[in-house]
Amino acid sequence: MAEGNIRHMYPGGNTPLGFFSYYRYVIDSQQANRIFVLKGGPGTGKSTLMKKIGLELARQGYDIEFMHCSSDNNSLDGVVIPKLSVAVIDGTAPHIVDPVYPGAVDEIINLGQYWKTEGIRESKNDIIRVSNKIKENFRHAYRYLHAASLLMEDTEAIFEQLLDRGREWLFIHELKQTLFGQGSPARTPGKQRCLFAAAITPNGFTDHLDSLCSGNRVIRLYAPGGSSTGRILECLKDEALIQGYDIETYFCPMSPQRIEHIIIPSLNVSVITANEYQDICEIEGENCTTYNMNDFFDSNALKDHESHLYFNRLNADTLIQKAVESIAAAKACHDELEKYYIRNMDFDELTEVKEMIIRQALEFA
């Protein structure tokens, strides 16, 4: 039996608006067969448990979605098995997830029942101290990101002022025809699923576009620093939904309500943004067509703003790097916090939890 395909994405992100969540799109609660919500402190094995479940079901031939944690991109916040309509989700802060349909769909699994409470209580003061340091580091990170976003907004305003709107609208019209032809509105509009393909993590900007675009025809929009593909992608999103296509929209970590990439699974098409943060060179190839957004701007007019743009870029990058350092400091504190729980956990019990979840998931095969 061939192994299932594993796709990677982020359901939430560190942004200028703080932690921004698209967790409600991890799986449709009304369509799901089962959602297991894991509760428990740091170091109780939630990420490892989800990873083992996902890999085991992938070995059995099921396609899997790994939902990564933006504050530790090597950890998972969720795993989805689309064919079974089953998900396992970390329901702890900052992405609090509570049952929507308790018992009927959602089931809470409390991993706290497997720890030695007395041992944890002995470390109460240290746990409080380290937890407060984590919160403080994230407050620093979000302030730095907010400051960087203001400089980036200023840069975008310059590009917007110099944009040739007519050429952009003509491009949008031609791209719509390329993707959708002369299609007409569907009786039932399509559905949109919102997530992040990239995140600002302890390791800087990281993305999983290669796994999301695998096997697809790719339309690559190369956007110079400061220009935006947001209006183009909004128009494509609207047209896709009107014509009844279900789509995946992936948002920008530095502007979490602006679309950065669109995937239309039924057409096997990905429309992606490439910029200085996501060069996406590895996606280029015979199945990739690149359009340069520079064509919509007067290069001579841009030169008049060269010094201004350089200042914004340099200082925005500096602020983002400071945010990354703060997120990394929070990660180091989180690793310290986990130690107080790890030494007081009975991890043997988690094997039974894993087998129970897999057994219940396969009931929907």
C-alpha positions as CSV (number, residue, x, y, z in Angstrom):
1,M,0.0,0.0,0.0
2,A,1.3,3.4,-1.0
3,E,1.8,5.9,1.8
4,G,-0.6,8.9,2.0
5,N,0.6,12.4,1.1
6,I,1.3,14.8,3.9
7,R,0.6,18.5,3.5
8,H,1.9,21.1,6.0
9,M,0.3,24.5,7.0
10,Y,-0.3,26.9,9.9
11,P,-3.7,27.4,11.5
12,G,-2.5,30.5,13.4
13,G,0.3,33.0,13.4
14,N,2.4,35.6,15.2
15,T,1.3,38.8,13.5
16,P,1.3,42.6,14.1
17,L,-2.2,42.1,15.5
18,G,-0.9,39.6,18.1
19,F,-1.6,35.9,17.8
20,F,-4.1,35.5,14.9
21,S,-6.2,32.4,14.7
22,Y,-7.9,30.6,11.7
23,Y,-8.4,27.5,13.9
24,R,-12.1,27.4,13.0
25,Y,-11.1,26.4,9.5
26,V,-8.9,23.4,10.5
27,I,-12.0,21.3,9.9
28,D,-15.7,22.1,9.3
29,S,-17.4,21.1,12.6
30,Q,-20.7,20.5,10.8
31,Q,-19.1,18.1,8.3
32,A,-16.6,16.4,10.7
33,N,-17.1,12.9,11.9
34,R,-14.9,13.4,15.0
35,I,-12.8,16.1,16.5
36,F,-10.5,15.2,19.4
37,V,-9.6,18.2,21.4
38,L,-6.4,17.7,23.5
39,K,-6.1,19.6,26.8
40,G,-3.1,19.6,29.0
41,G,0.0,21.7,29.9
42,P,3.2,22.1,28.0
43,G,5.3,19.0,27.8
44,T,2.4,16.6,28.1
45,G,3.0,15.1,24.7
46,K,0.3,16.7,22.6
47,S,2.5,17.4,19.6
48,T,4.2,14.0,19.7
49,L,0.9,12.2,20.0
50,M,-0.6,14.0,17.0
51,K,2.5,13.4,14.9
52,K,2.5,9.7,15.7
53,I,-1.2,9.5,14.8
54,G,-0.7,11.3,11.5
55,L,2.3,9.2,10.5
56,E,0.6,5.9,11.4
57,L,-2.4,6.8,9.3
58,A,-0.2,8.0,6.4
59,R,1.5,4.6,6.5
60,Q,-2.0,3.1,6.1
61,G,-2.5,5.2,2.9
62,Y,-4.4,8.2,4.2
63,D,-3.6,11.7,3.1
64,I,-2.7,13.8,6.2
65,E,-2.6,17.5,7.0
66,F,-0.1,18.6,9.7
67,M,-1.0,21.9,11.3
68,H,2.2,23.4,12.6
69,C,2.7,25.8,15.6
70,S,4.0,29.2,14.6
71,S,5.7,29.6,18.0
72,D,7.6,26.3,17.5
73,N,7.5,25.3,13.8
74,N,8.8,21.8,14.7
75,S,5.7,21.2,16.8
76,L,2.1,20.5,15.8
77,D,-1.1,22.2,16.8
78,G,-3.3,19.7,14.9
79,V,-3.6,16.8,12.5
80,V,-6.4,16.3,10.0
81,I,-7.4,13.2,8.1
82,P,-9.6,14.6,5.3
83,K,-10.9,11.3,3.9
84,L,-12.1,10.3,7.4
85,S,-13.3,13.8,8.3
86,V,-11.4,13.4,11.6
87,A,-9.1,15.9,13.3
88,V,-7.0,16.0,16.5
89,I,-6.4,19.5,17.8
90,D,-4.4,21.1,20.6
91,G,-7.1,23.0,22.5
92,T,-4.8,24.9,24.9
93,A,-3.8,28.6,24.9
94,P,-3.2,30.7,22.9
95,H,-5.5,28.8,20.4
96,I,-8.3,27.9,22.8
97,V,-10.5,25.3,21.2
98,D,-13.7,24.2,22.9
99,P,-16.3,21.7,21.7
100,V,-18.9,23.0,19.3
101,Y,-21.0,19.8,19.3
102,P,-19.9,18.0,22.5
103,G,-20.3,14.3,22.3
104,A,-21.9,14.3,18.8
105,V,-18.7,15.5,17.1
106,D,-16.2,16.8,19.6
107,E,-14.5,14.9,22.4
108,I,-12.1,16.4,25.0
109,I,-9.1,14.3,26.0
110,N,-7.5,15.6,29.1
111,L,-3.8,14.7,29.2
112,G,-3.6,16.3,32.6
113,Q,-5.0,13.1,34.1
114,Y,-1.7,11.4,33.3
115,W,0.5,13.7,35.3
116,K,1.6,13.6,38.9
117,T,0.0,16.7,40.4
118,E,2.1,16.8,43.5
119,G,5.3,17.0,41.5
120,I,4.0,19.9,39.5
121,R,2.7,21.8,42.5
122,E,6.2,21.6,44.0
123,S,7.4,23.7,41.0
124,K,4.5,26.2,41.2
125,N,6.7,29.3,41.7
126,D,9.0,28.4,38.8
127,I,6.1,27.6,36.5
128,I,4.5,31.0,37.2
129,R,7.8,32.8,36.8
130,V,8.6,31.2,33.4
131,S,5.0,31.5,32.2
132,N,5.2,35.3,32.8
133,K,8.5,35.5,30.9
134,I,6.9,33.8,27.9
135,K,4.0,36.3,27.9
136,E,6.4,39.2,28.2
137,N,8.5,38.0,25.2
138,F,5.4,37.7,23.1
139,R,4.3,41.2,24.0
140,H,7.7,42.5,22.8
141,A,7.4,40.5,19.6
142,Y,4.0,41.8,18.8
143,R,5.0,45.4,19.4
144,Y,8.0,45.0,17.1
145,L,5.8,43.4,14.4
146,H,3.3,46.2,14.7
147,A,6.0,48.8,14.3
148,A,7.4,47.0,11.2
149,S,3.9,46.8,9.7
150,L,3.5,50.6,9.9
151,L,6.7,51.0,7.8
152,M,5.5,48.4,5.4
153,E,2.1,50.2,5.1
154,D,4.0,53.4,4.2
155,T,5.9,51.5,1.5
156,E,2.7,50.0,0.2
157,A,1.1,53.4,0.0
158,I,3.9,54.6,-2.3
159,F,3.5,51.6,-4.6
160,E,-0.3,52.1,-4.6
161,Q,0.1,55.7,-5.7
162,L,2.4,54.7,-8.6
163,L,0.3,51.7,-9.7
164,D,-1.1,51.6,-13.2
165,R,-4.6,50.5,-12.3
166,G,-5.7,49.9,-15.9
167,R,-2.9,47.4,-16.5
168,E,-3.7,45.6,-13.2
169,W,-7.4,45.3,-14.0
170,L,-6.6,44.0,-17.5
171,F,-4.2,41.4,-16.0
172,I,-6.9,40.4,-13.5
173,H,-9.4,40.0,-16.4
174,E,-7.0,37.8,-18.4
175,L,-6.1,35.7,-15.4
176,K,-9.7,35.0,-14.6
177,Q,-10.3,33.8,-18.2
178,T,-7.2,31.7,-18.0
179,L,-8.4,30.0,-14.8
180,F,-12.2,29.9,-15.2
181,G,-12.9,30.5,-18.9
182,Q,-16.3,31.9,-19.6
183,G,-17.9,30.1,-16.6
184,S,-21.2,31.3,-15.1
185,P,-22.3,31.6,-11.5
186,A,-23.0,28.3,-9.8
187,R,-26.3,27.5,-8.0
188,T,-24.3,26.8,-4.9
189,P,-21.3,29.1,-4.2
190,G,-18.0,27.6,-3.2
191,K,-16.6,27.4,0.3
192,Q,-13.4,29.2,1.5
193,R,-10.9,27.6,3.9
194,C,-8.6,30.2,5.6
195,L,-5.1,29.3,6.9
196,F,-1.5,30.4,6.7
197,A,1.1,28.8,4.5
198,A,3.9,30.7,6.2
199,A,4.6,32.0,9.7
200,I,7.0,34.2,11.7
201,T,8.6,31.6,14.0
202,P,11.7,31.3,16.3
203,N,13.6,30.4,13.1
204,G,12.3,33.5,11.2
205,F,9.9,33.3,8.2
206,T,9.2,29.6,7.4
207,D,6.7,28.4,4.8
208,H,5.3,25.1,3.5
209,L,4.2,26.1,0.1
210,D,6.1,23.3,-1.6
211,S,3.9,20.7,0.1
212,L,0.7,22.7,-0.6
213,C,1.5,23.2,-4.3
214,S,2.8,19.7,-4.9
215,G,1.3,18.2,-8.1
216,N,-0.4,21.5,-9.0
217,R,-0.1,23.9,-11.9
218,V,1.4,27.0,-10.3
219,I,0.8,30.6,-11.3
220,R,3.5,32.6,-9.5
221,L,3.0,36.4,-9.0
222,Y,6.4,37.9,-8.3
223,A,5.8,41.1,-6.2
224,P,8.7,43.5,-5.5
225,G,9.0,44.6,-1.9
226,G,6.1,46.8,-1.0
227,S,3.8,45.9,-3.9
228,S,0.8,43.8,-3.1
229,T,-1.0,41.0,-4.9
230,G,-3.9,41.3,-2.5
231,R,-6.4,42.9,-4.9
232,I,-5.6,40.4,-7.7
233,L,-6.1,37.4,-5.3
234,E,-9.3,38.9,-3.8
235,C,-10.8,39.1,-7.3
236,L,-9.8,35.5,-8.1
237,K,-11.2,34.4,-4.8
238,D,-14.5,36.0,-5.5
239,E,-14.7,34.6,-9.0
240,A,-13.9,31.1,-7.8
241,L,-16.5,31.2,-5.1
242,I,-19.2,32.6,-7.4
243,Q,-18.5,29.8,-9.9
244,G,-18.8,27.2,-7.1
245,Y,-15.2,26.2,-6.5
246,D,-14.1,25.3,-3.0
247,I,-10.8,27.1,-2.3
248,E,-8.0,27.3,0.2
249,T,-6.9,30.9,0.9
250,Y,-3.6,31.4,2.7
251,F,-3.0,34.8,4.4
252,C,0.1,37.0,5.0
253,P,1.7,36.7,8.4
254,M,2.4,40.5,8.4
255,S,-1.1,41.3,7.3
256,P,-3.3,38.4,8.4
257,Q,-6.4,39.5,6.7
258,R,-4.8,39.9,3.2
259,I,-4.7,36.9,0.9
260,E,-1.2,35.8,-0.1
261,H,-1.9,32.5,-1.9
262,I,-5.0,30.7,-3.3
263,I,-5.3,27.0,-4.1
264,I,-8.2,25.6,-6.1
265,P,-8.0,21.8,-5.4
266,S,-10.5,20.7,-8.1
267,L,-8.6,22.5,-10.8
268,N,-5.2,21.5,-9.4
269,V,-4.1,25.1,-9.5
270,S,-2.1,27.3,-7.1
271,V,-1.8,31.0,-7.5
272,I,1.0,32.1,-5.2
273,T,2.8,35.3,-4.2
274,A,6.6,35.4,-4.3
275,N,8.5,38.2,-2.6
276,E,11.6,38.9,-0.6
277,Y,10.3,36.8,2.3
278,Q,9.0,33.9,0.2
279,D,11.2,33.6,-2.9
280,I,9.8,30.1,-3.6
281,C,12.5,29.2,-6.1
282,E,12.0,25.5,-5.6
283,I,8.5,25.7,-7.0
284,E,9.7,27.0,-10.4
285,G,9.6,24.5,-13.3
286,E,7.6,23.5,-16.3
287,N,4.4,23.5,-14.3
288,C,5.0,27.1,-13.1
289,T,4.2,30.3,-14.9
290,T,5.7,33.5,-13.5
291,Y,4.2,37.0,-13.9
292,N,6.2,40.0,-12.6
293,M,4.2,42.7,-10.8
294,N,7.0,45.2,-11.6
295,D,5.2,45.6,-15.0
296,F,2.5,47.6,-13.3
297,F,4.8,50.3,-12.0
298,D,6.8,53.1,-13.6
299,S,10.4,52.2,-12.7
300,N,11.6,55.8,-13.2
301,A,8.9,57.1,-10.7
302,L,10.0,54.4,-8.2
303,K,13.5,55.7,-8.3
304,D,12.3,59.0,-7.0
305,H,11.3,57.2,-3.8
306,E,14.4,55.0,-3.6
307,S,15.8,56.5,-0.4
308,H,12.4,56.4,1.3
309,L,11.8,52.8,0.3
310,Y,15.3,51.7,1.4
311,F,14.8,53.3,4.9
312,N,11.4,51.5,5.3
313,R,12.8,48.1,4.1
314,L,15.9,48.3,6.3
315,N,14.1,49.3,9.5
316,A,11.1,47.0,8.9
317,D,13.6,44.0,8.5
318,T,15.4,45.1,11.7
319,L,12.1,45.2,13.7
320,I,11.0,41.8,12.3
321,Q,14.4,40.3,13.3
322,K,13.9,41.7,16.8
323,A,10.4,40.1,16.9
324,V,11.9,36.8,15.8
325,E,14.5,37.0,18.6
326,S,11.7,37.7,21.1
327,I,9.7,34.7,19.8
328,A,12.9,32.6,20.0
329,A,13.3,33.8,23.7
330,A,9.7,32.8,24.3
331,K,10.4,29.3,22.8
332,A,13.4,28.9,25.1
333,C,11.3,29.7,28.1
334,H,8.6,27.3,26.9
335,D,11.2,24.6,26.6
336,E,12.2,25.3,30.2
337,L,8.5,25.2,31.3
338,E,8.0,21.8,29.6
339,K,10.6,20.3,31.8
340,Y,8.4,20.7,34.9
341,Y,5.7,18.7,33.3
342,I,7.7,16.1,31.4
343,R,9.3,14.8,34.5
344,N,5.9,14.4,36.1
345,M,4.1,12.7,33.1
346,D,3.2,9.0,32.6
347,F,3.9,8.8,28.9
348,D,3.1,5.1,28.7
349,E,-0.5,6.0,29.1
350,L,-0.3,8.1,25.9
351,T,0.3,5.0,23.8
352,E,-3.2,3.8,24.8
353,V,-4.6,7.2,23.9
354,K,-3.0,7.1,20.5
355,E,-4.4,3.6,19.8
356,M,-7.8,4.7,20.9
357,I,-7.9,7.8,18.7
358,I,-6.7,5.8,15.6
359,R,-9.2,3.0,16.3
360,Q,-12.1,5.5,16.6
361,A,-10.9,7.4,13.5
362,L,-10.8,4.2,11.4
363,E,-14.4,3.5,12.3
364,F,-15.3,6.1,9.7
365,A,-13.2,4.4,6.9
